[in-house]
Amino acid sequence: MAMMRYAEALNTALREAMAADETVFVFGEDIATYGGVFKVTQGLREAFGDRVRDTPISEQTLAAMAVSASMTGTRPVLEIMYADFMPLTLDALVNQASIYNYIWNEQVTMPFVLRTQGGGGVGTAAQHAKSLDAFVAHIPGLKVVAPVTPADARGLLLAAIRDPHPVIILEHKLLYNTRGDVPDQAEPVEIGRARVVRPGADISLFATSRMVLEAEKAADVLAGEGVSAEVIDLRSLRPLDLDAIARSIAKTNHAVVVNEGWGFCGFAAELSATIMDYAFDDLDAPVQRVAALDMPIPYAQPLEERVIPDVARIVAAARRALD
């Protein structure tokens, strides 16, 4: 095992994939010479030359290029600098990437990866702090993952690059400098499998991306009150690990879902409905949702902290579920 930062783990996965397969190439804004705004692609240009390319600022064009390139025998990895600009890619994702395999009766594969980062917490304001998970998770034909640990960042990126279908990787700006053990061997992590972060018996906390870390802290607070909280890192937003969700609720009979996106029509809403569909008989109380408030993300730190889900709101939701 090696201790790595989250950003280093992603960089390692890209190096491993590019060394193993010459059809893998990386492109995006400021990712070559500069090494990426979060330094995930640092050093790749020197190692792999023209397979690492800077591009103009045109997210719509870049997504269309990824679609075309993946249909002609390569495996592009596209970086969209901020998730806030993902709406510009939606035509390529909704009307091309997600449906071509279907409308051409599986005669075409589309193995491309779109990496982007979102989330708040560092005062980047309304245009650079959104969590738009629900935008892409809503689309049939796309796979969507949100790694939390460095090990999962590396493993899920490797799995995504090898996948014959388009995969969206949602990273979080506050995770890039977190550290964790990463296996020495390059092993992909299966897409669609949740991870039990912390076993518990009284209530299940289902979380995505950085909210997994907040859920762990909330579990510590609840433990001090005599409540045993199970924390589940979904890892994959689409497909969901329904078996893991059902197993946890069968044990705890209570559920809280935590997602940094907006509450209205958000991923937390879909997850709550899914739990009701698949585990209603095991619930002793309604599912509680914790999500961002329905407003733009403020720049001012005290206001931003009020909008984004935190430990206190997760603990309060757990108490409501258990009352």
N, C-alpha and C positions, 0 to 999 in steps of 0.2 A: 504494500500500500504506500501511496505517496500523498503528502499533504499538499493540496492545491487550492488556489483561489478559484471561484466559479468561472471567472473570465479565462483563467489559464486552462481549466478543464475543457471549455468550449474550443479554445485554440488548439489544444492537444487532439481533440476529436477531428477537427478540420485537417490537421497535419496527417493524422493516421488515415483518414479517408482519402485524401489526395495522394498520399504515397502509395496506397493500395490500388487505386483506380484512376487511371489517367483521364477518364471522362468526367471526373468531378472538377468543377471550377467554381470560383467564388467571385461575386461582383456586387457592387453597391456604392453608395456615396461615401467617399473618404476612407474606403476600407483597404486600399492598397498602400500608397505612399505614407499616409498618416497612420495606418493600422487600426482604423475604426475609432469612433468617438469614445468607446469604452475599452479600446485596445484589445478586443477579442481577436482581431485578425493581424495583430502585430507580428512582423517577421515573415508572414506568408508570401509576400511579394518577392522577398529575397530568396526564399526557398523554392518557389514554384513559378516564378516569372510571370508570363502573360496569362497564366490560369488564374491570376488574381488581378481584377480590373476595377479601377475607379470609373465612375459613371457620372453623367450630368444629374441634376436634381429633377427627376421626372419619374415618380413612383409608378404612375400608370403605365408608362412605356416599359419600365424595368420588369414589372410583373408580366406584361405581354411577352417580353423577350424570354423570360424564364419558361413560360408555357411553350413557346416555339422551340427553344433549345432542348427542352426535355423530350419533345416529340421526335427529335432528330438524332437521338443516340447519345446525348450527354446527360449529366446529372448536375444541374446548376444549383448553387446555394446562394440565394439572394438575401442581402441584408437591407431591410427598411429601417432607417436610423431610429425613428420614433413610431410607436404604435399609433400615435395620433394621426399619422398620415396614411394609415391602412385603408381608409375609405377610398383613396385614390386608386387602390389596387383591386377594388371589388369587381369591376367589370371582368377583368381577366380571371379572377377567382370564381365568380358566380356563373359567368356565361361561357367560360372556356375550361379552366382547369378541373372544375368539379364535375363536369358533364361529358367531356369528350370520350372517356372510357366507356360510358354508358351508351351514348348515341352512336358510337362506332362499334358496338358489340364486342368490346374488349380487344379490338384489333390494334389499339394504341395504348401505350402506357405513358405515364407522366411523372417520372421520378424527380421531382424538384422539391427543394426545401426553401421556405421563406422564414427567415429569422427576423424577429423584431423585439423591441423592449418597450415596456410601458410602466404604469404605476406612478404613484406620488411618493411624497415623503422627503423631498429635498428642495422644495420651493421652486420647481420648474414651471409652475403656473398652468393655466388652462389649456395651452396649446402643446404642452410637452409632458403631461402627467396622467393621461387617460389610461384606463384599463378596458380595452374593447374586445374582451374575450368572446362576448356573445355575438359580435359581428361575424366572426369566422366559424365559431362552433355551431352556428345556426345552419351552415351550408352542408347538405349531404354531399358526400364525395371528397370532403377534406378531412384529414386527421389533424387534431390540435393537441399539442402537449405543452406543459408548463413545468419544467424542472425546477426544483427548489434547492437541492444539494449539488455540490460540484460533481459527485459521482453520477447523479442522474443527468446533469447537464451534458456530461461526456457521453454517457450511455444512450440517452434518448436522441442526441444529435447523430450518433453513429447509426442508430436504428432508422432514423428519419432519412438519412442519405441513402441507405440501402433499400428503402421502401419503394415499390414500383408506383406509388401514388403520391400526390402532393401532400406535404406535411407542413403545418404552420408551427413554429416553435416560439412560444411567448416567454420571453425573459423579463426580468425586473431589474431596474436600475439600481436598487438597493441590495441586490444579491451579488453583483459582480465582484465585490471585495470580500464576501464571506468565504470561509475556509472549511475544508472537510477532507476526509480520506477518500482517495480515488484508487481503485484497483490498478495493479501494475499491468494486467492484461487488458487489451482493448475489447471489452465485452459490451455489445449493445444491450439496452434495457428494453424489454418488450413494451410496445405501445399498447395501451389499453389495460394496464395492470396498475392498480392502486398500491400504496405502501402504507402499512400500519406503522406509524411513527411512534405511537405510545399506546399500549393496550389499556383498556379500561372496562368497567362493568356497569356504570350508571348512565352514561350519556355519550353519544358519538358526535364528535366535532369533525365535519367534513370540510376541508379547506383546499384552496388552490393558490399556487405561486407563493409570494411572500406571506400571505395570510396563514400559511402552515406554521410559520415561526410565531405569529401572534397567537395562534390556537395552542401551541405548545406552552406559551407563557400563561395563557388562560387556564390551561389544565393544571399548572402549578398552583395558581390561585385557588381553583376549585378543590384541589387536593387538600389545601389548608382548611377547607370548610367541610372536609369529609366526603367529598364527591369524587368518584373515580371516573375520569373522562378519557375516552378513547379518541386519539387523534389520527385521522386518516388523511394522508396526502394523496389526492386523486391522481396526480401526475399527468393523466390523460383526460382532457375535457371531452374529446370525441375521438375514439369511442370511450364510453364510460365503463368502468369496472362494476357492473351491476351486482355481480356475485359478492364482491367485497363489501359493497354498500349494504346488501341484504344481510350478510353474515354479521356485520357490526350491529345493525339495528335489532336483529334477532336476539343479540346478547344484551344490549343496553335498553332497548325499547323507547329511546328518546334521541332526538337528532337536532343539531344546529348546523346550518350550512353557512360558510364564510367565503365571500368573494369580494375583491376590491372594485369590481365594476359597479355600475349604477344598479339600484334595486329594481326599478320599473323595467319590465321586459328583459331583465338581466340574466346572467348565468345562474345566479343564486335562485332566481324564480324557477328556471327550468329544472335545476337540481332538486328543489323542493317538490315540484310536481312529479318528477321521476320517482322520488322516494315514496310519495303517496301512491303511485301506480304499482310499484314493485314491492313495497314493504309496509303497506297500510295496516295489515292485520297484526303486525308486531309493534306498532306504535301505541304508546299510552298517552300521548299528547301531540298536538299539532307541531309540525316542523317549524323551527324558528330560523328566520333569515337575518344575516348580518351582511350589509353591503354599503357601498358609498352612498351618501345622500344625493338626491336627484338635483344636482346643480353643477356648474363648472367647478373644476378644482381651483381653489383660491391660491394666490401667490403667498399671502401672509401666513407664516408658520402656524400661529394659533388657530386661524380659520381652517387651514389645510388639515390640521390635526382633528378638527371637529368633523370634517367631511369623510375622511378615510376611516374604515373600520379599525378598531384597536382592541386591546385586551379587555378594557372595561366593558365595551359593548358586547364582546363575545361572552364574558362572564354573566352579564345581565341577561343575555338571551338564554344561556344555559339554566339560570335560575328560573326564568319564566317557564321553560319547558318542564322543569322538575316540580314546579309548584302544584 
